[in-house]
Amino acid sequence: MMVLQAKLLERRRQEDQAKNGRPSRTPARSWGNQMRSYVLHPYQMVKDLRTEHEVGNPSAVLDGDIDGFIEGGHPLAPPAAGRARPVSHTASCPAVPVTSAP
């Protein structure tokens, strides 16, 4: 049965790839992806490439002032001015304690 499921899954992936012209899986994230761009000459700027957050003082960022980047990239961080906070479905659901029946 497992062999049949594996063959059906592989066939579905091949059909999706043929239909879309690309693999159906998204590429895995790795440490090789660039997150921030630091420009020190001819002008000074630090830009987060994921959230488009920019700072014009790279010295402060290099000294550890990265709060704006953390707030812009963390889904549960408080929203920055003028930016909407992403909706988290798990944050609005209260935790339900699990009890076992005697």
RAZI-V418570 format. One record per backbone hydrogen bond with DSSP energy under -0.5 kcal/mol. NH is the residue of the N-H (numbers start at 1). CO is the residue of the C=O. E is the energy in kcal/mol with one decimal. If there is no record, write none. Layout:
BEGIN
((NH,CO,E) (NH,CO,E))
END
This chain:
BEGIN
((5,1,-2.2) (6,2,-2.4) (7,3,-2.2) (8,4,-2.4) (9,5,-2.5) (10,6,-2.3) (11,7,-2.2) (12,8,-2.3) (13,9,-2.3) (14,10,-2.2) (15,11,-2.3) (16,12,-2.5) (17,13,-2.5) (18,14,-2.3) (19,15,-2.3) (20,16,-2.8) (21,17,-2.0) (33,30,-1.2) (37,47,-2.9) (38,36,-0.5) (39,37,-0.6) (39,45,-3.2) (40,38,-0.5) (45,39,-2.5) (46,55,-2.7) (47,37,-2.3) (48,53,-3.0) (49,35,-2.7) (49,47,-0.7) (50,35,-0.7) (52,48,-1.7) (55,46,-2.5) (60,57,-0.5) (61,57,-1.3) (62,58,-2.8) (63,59,-1.3) (64,61,-1.4) (65,60,-2.7) (66,64,-1.8) (70,66,-2.1) (71,67,-2.7) (72,68,-1.7) (73,69,-1.4) (74,70,-1.8) (75,73,-0.5) (77,74,-1.2) (83,80,-2.0) (89,87,-0.6) (92,88,-0.9) (93,89,-0.5) (94,92,-0.5) (97,95,-0.6) (99,97,-0.6))
END
